[in-house]
Amino acid sequence: MLSFLLLLGLFVTGLYNYLLFHTLIEMFAVAVTCGIFMISWNCRRFMDNDYLLLLGIAYLFTVSTDLDLINTVAYQRE
């Protein structure tokens, strides 16, 4: 039920202001990517295969070079 309300809120936000909708989605994607890194970093002692740690570190570098979020936040409407 909560996820339905969240999706409905995002839909209404997209109809009202597309720039706000796009910024919210970008920030959610950055939060998920940081979460993937934190989980892989904190589980590194328990992993037998270092591939998942490498993948988590790659996600960290992906989010640190996320120029799309910077572009979204710095965009000025005319």
Secondary structure, DSSP 8 states (H G I E B T S, - for coil): -HHHHHHHHHHHHHHH-HHHHHHHHHHHHHHHHHHHHHHHHHTTTT-S-THHHHHHHHHHHHHHT-HHHHHHHH----
